[in-house]
């Protein structure tokens, strides 16, 4: 038995991909704000990179034991361990956690 498959005719200018909606991705950014003496603030952020390949930790270089303001990690655990070290240094220097935020950010 022979079978013939047919498809419905398509407009010559239509795209096979639905482009009517934007296909934006979202990542979660964790943000810790530490304060000392009301006027001073230190912000640390942890998020996936735009490619979802690495975790990126951002903190002022002066508080990071490695001396870098941006560190990238293959796994979340290592990123959180470094964040804990930074938090300990801030706490020992008289800083207190003021706010913690979890924000959904659109990646274009």
Backbone bond lengths (Angstrom), bond angles and torsions (degrees), N, CA, C in turn:
res aa  C-N    CA-C-N  psi(-1)  N-CA   C-N-CA  omega(-1)  CA-C   N-CA-C  phi
1 X - - - 1.445 - - 1.523 109.03 -
2 X 1.302 117.16 126.48 1.451 122.72 179.04 1.518 109.82 -93.22
3 X 1.327 115.89 136.49 1.455 120.84 179.07 1.512 108.61 -120.29
4 X 1.294 116.20 134.58 1.454 121.29 177.62 1.521 107.41 -114.04
5 X 1.325 115.15 126.06 1.468 120.63 178.68 1.518 107.95 -98.13
6 X 1.279 116.93 133.12 1.461 120.98 176.03 1.509 109.02 -125.41
7 X 1.305 115.48 154.03 1.460 120.61 175.73 1.508 108.24 -120.85
8 X 1.293 115.13 152.19 1.458 119.96 179.14 1.516 108.75 -66.82
9 X 1.337 118.07 141.39 1.464 119.94 179.08 1.528 110.17 -61.96
10 X 1.314 114.45 143.69 1.457 121.35 -178.68 1.511 108.89 -116.02
11 X 1.297 115.65 147.24 1.460 119.85 175.59 1.519 108.11 -58.76
12 X 1.303 118.09 134.50 1.463 122.72 -176.90 1.519 112.17 -61.10
13 X 1.332 117.41 -23.23 1.461 120.21 -177.14 1.526 112.69 -101.14
14 X 1.295 118.24 -1.37 1.459 119.10 -178.19 1.525 109.68 -81.41
15 X 1.287 114.80 151.16 1.454 121.43 -178.67 1.524 109.50 -97.54
16 X 1.325 118.17 141.57 1.456 119.16 177.48 1.523 112.59 -70.56
17 X 1.314 117.43 -13.14 1.456 122.65 -179.73 1.522 108.36 -105.05
18 X 1.312 116.01 134.36 1.458 120.78 178.59 1.517 109.06 -71.03
19 X 1.304 116.89 108.27 1.459 121.75 -179.86 1.531 111.52 -106.14
20 X 1.307 116.13 10.58 1.458 119.42 -178.55 1.520 112.04 -73.72
21 X 1.311 116.89 -22.08 1.463 120.97 178.45 1.516 109.13 -117.35
22 X 1.285 115.41 149.33 1.467 119.56 173.11 1.519 108.23 -77.53
23 X 1.293 115.63 141.43 1.456 120.45 179.23 1.535 108.91 -107.12
24 X 1.312 115.17 61.37 1.468 120.46 179.54 1.516 110.15 -76.23
25 X 1.315 114.39 148.72 1.453 120.64 174.90 1.518 108.41 -104.07
26 X 1.306 114.53 158.70 1.457 120.16 178.59 1.528 108.61 -126.08
27 X 1.309 115.47 143.20 1.459 121.09 173.40 1.514 107.87 -125.52
28 X 1.304 115.88 155.20 1.457 122.71 178.04 1.524 108.15 -95.16
29 X 1.326 116.98 130.05 1.466 122.65 176.77 1.524 107.59 -113.29
30 X 1.316 115.68 124.78 1.470 121.49 175.06 1.524 106.86 -96.69
31 X 1.335 117.05 132.22 1.459 120.71 -175.50 1.528 110.10 -133.60
32 X 1.319 115.24 125.20 1.461 122.18 176.73 1.524 107.65 -111.39
33 X 1.329 116.95 130.84 1.462 121.14 176.06 1.526 107.84 -117.41
34 X 1.320 114.62 122.21 1.466 121.97 178.98 1.519 108.08 -106.19
35 X 1.335 116.39 142.24 1.462 120.28 -179.31 1.522 110.57 -129.20
36 X 1.328 111.64 152.47 1.465 120.65 174.56 1.522 106.16 -146.80
37 X 1.301 116.91 129.65 1.475 122.48 178.32 1.523 113.05 57.69
38 X 1.292 118.81 34.40 1.473 125.63 174.85 1.535 115.25 59.46
39 X 1.338 118.51 -34.20 1.462 121.12 -175.26 1.525 113.19 -91.91
40 X 1.302 116.93 -21.13 1.456 120.38 -175.62 1.529 110.58 -102.40
41 X 1.334 115.54 139.15 1.464 120.05 178.88 1.529 109.65 -139.98
42 X 1.323 114.93 143.83 1.461 122.62 173.00 1.519 106.29 -125.70
43 X 1.338 116.71 128.95 1.452 121.81 -178.49 1.522 109.22 -115.49
44 X 1.330 115.20 131.71 1.461 122.65 174.66 1.525 107.98 -119.84
45 X 1.342 116.95 137.09 1.454 121.05 -179.80 1.526 110.32 -130.26
46 X 1.334 115.38 144.27 1.456 121.93 176.14 1.517 108.60 -133.20
47 X 1.342 116.27 129.94 1.469 120.87 -179.57 1.517 109.40 -158.02
48 X 1.321 115.14 163.72 1.458 120.48 169.75 1.518 108.11 -72.21
49 X 1.328 116.66 151.25 1.458 119.53 173.48 1.519 107.84 -72.99
50 X 1.310 117.45 167.47 1.456 121.95 -179.65 1.514 113.83 -59.41
51 X 1.324 117.03 -24.31 1.459 120.80 -179.50 1.521 112.58 -92.66
52 X 1.327 118.13 1.02 1.473 123.39 -177.54 1.525 112.73 58.72
53 X 1.302 117.54 26.85 1.465 120.66 -178.87 1.521 112.77 -99.63
54 X 1.313 115.34 -29.11 1.451 119.80 -174.56 1.523 110.12 -140.39
55 X 1.313 114.41 160.19 1.456 121.05 171.60 1.517 107.08 -98.34
56 X 1.315 115.77 139.77 1.454 120.45 -178.46 1.520 109.02 -119.25
57 X 1.317 115.76 124.88 1.457 122.64 177.26 1.519 107.65 -108.53
58 X 1.324 115.53 125.01 1.468 121.22 178.24 1.522 108.69 -115.69
59 X 1.316 114.81 126.69 1.460 121.28 178.83 1.525 107.17 -155.19
60 X 1.326 118.38 152.94 1.463 119.10 178.03 1.534 110.79 -56.81
61 X 1.318 116.47 133.53 1.467 122.22 -176.31 1.527 112.50 -55.75
62 X 1.317 116.99 -33.09 1.468 119.96 -177.85 1.529 113.06 -64.99
63 X 1.351 117.33 -21.69 1.460 120.93 179.71 1.522 112.90 -101.29
64 X 1.308 117.53 -8.12 1.459 121.54 -179.53 1.531 108.76 -90.08
65 X 1.329 117.72 126.46 1.469 119.94 -179.97 1.531 113.41 -57.46
66 X 1.325 118.25 -24.35 1.467 120.61 179.31 1.520 112.10 -85.44
67 X 1.346 117.60 -11.93 1.456 121.21 179.99 1.522 114.36 80.96
68 X 1.327 117.42 10.59 1.467 121.71 -179.99 1.526 110.30 -107.75
69 X 1.331 116.31 149.18 1.465 119.19 178.63 1.530 111.79 -89.85
70 X 1.328 117.14 -18.74 1.470 121.50 178.17 1.522 108.64 -131.40
71 X 1.322 115.25 127.56 1.469 121.79 177.52 1.521 107.70 -125.38
72 X 1.326 116.64 141.66 1.474 121.14 176.93 1.524 109.43 -118.78
73 X 1.349 114.41 141.96 1.461 121.35 -176.22 1.525 110.05 -134.76
74 X 1.320 115.38 150.10 1.466 121.14 176.92 1.519 112.02 -78.45
75 X 1.339 116.38 -21.58 1.467 119.13 -177.16 1.528 110.41 -136.89
76 X 1.313 115.38 152.58 1.462 121.49 -177.13 1.521 112.39 -67.54
77 X 1.332 117.51 -36.03 1.461 120.46 -176.48 1.528 111.40 -58.72
78 X 1.312 117.23 -46.08 1.462 120.57 -179.68 1.525 110.93 -64.55
79 X 1.327 117.12 -38.16 1.461 120.87 177.72 1.532 110.52 -63.81
80 X 1.336 116.47 -43.72 1.471 119.84 178.66 1.532 111.42 -66.67
81 X 1.327 118.19 -32.86 1.462 120.55 177.86 1.527 110.71 -64.60
82 X 1.339 116.57 -43.38 1.464 118.77 177.76 1.523 110.16 -66.41
83 X 1.318 117.07 -40.13 1.468 119.19 177.32 1.525 110.31 -59.00
84 X 1.324 117.32 -41.20 1.468 120.78 179.41 1.534 110.97 -62.77
85 X 1.331 116.87 -37.32 1.467 120.01 176.94 1.527 110.84 -64.77
86 X 1.331 116.20 -43.43 1.467 120.63 178.61 1.526 110.17 -63.58
87 X 1.318 116.09 -44.00 1.471 120.41 179.27 1.530 110.84 -60.81
88 X 1.320 117.51 -40.95 1.469 121.32 178.53 1.523 110.63 -62.39
89 X 1.329 117.69 -43.25 1.466 120.98 178.52 1.530 110.90 -62.61
90 X 1.318 116.45 -43.07 1.462 119.89 178.34 1.526 110.66 -62.88
91 X 1.312 116.90 -46.12 1.458 121.24 179.59 1.533 111.09 -59.71
92 X 1.334 116.22 -44.38 1.466 120.26 179.77 1.528 112.12 -63.92
93 X 1.350 116.12 -25.48 1.473 120.61 179.90 1.528 112.19 -91.89
94 X 1.339 117.28 7.83 1.459 120.12 175.44 1.520 115.62 96.25
95 X 1.310 118.19 7.81 1.462 121.78 177.84 1.522 109.17 -86.18
96 X 1.339 115.49 148.74 1.465 120.62 177.39 1.518 109.48 -126.51
97 X 1.324 115.41 146.12 1.458 119.89 176.23 1.524 108.26 -67.25
98 X 1.316 116.15 121.68 1.464 121.84 -179.81 1.528 110.51 -97.06
99 X 1.334 117.04 -49.84 1.464 120.31 179.72 1.521 110.67 -141.61
100 X 1.322 114.13 152.60 1.456 122.37 170.65 1.511 106.35 -128.57
101 X 1.325 116.60 130.39 1.463 121.42 -179.98 1.515 110.25 -128.40
102 X 1.290 115.17 148.23 1.458 122.46 172.42 1.518 105.42 -124.67
103 X 1.317 116.31 112.77 1.460 120.90 -173.09 1.519 110.69 -121.22
104 X 1.311 116.28 138.61 1.452 122.11 176.08 1.521 107.98 -92.27
105 X 1.324 116.37 120.28 1.465 121.79 -174.91 1.525 108.89 -115.66
106 X 1.328 116.85 137.29 1.462 121.95 178.67 1.516 109.76 -83.87
107 X 1.329 115.28 130.88 1.460 121.46 176.49 1.516 106.96 -106.31
108 X 1.316 116.91 122.10 1.476 121.21 -178.61 1.508 110.79 -90.62
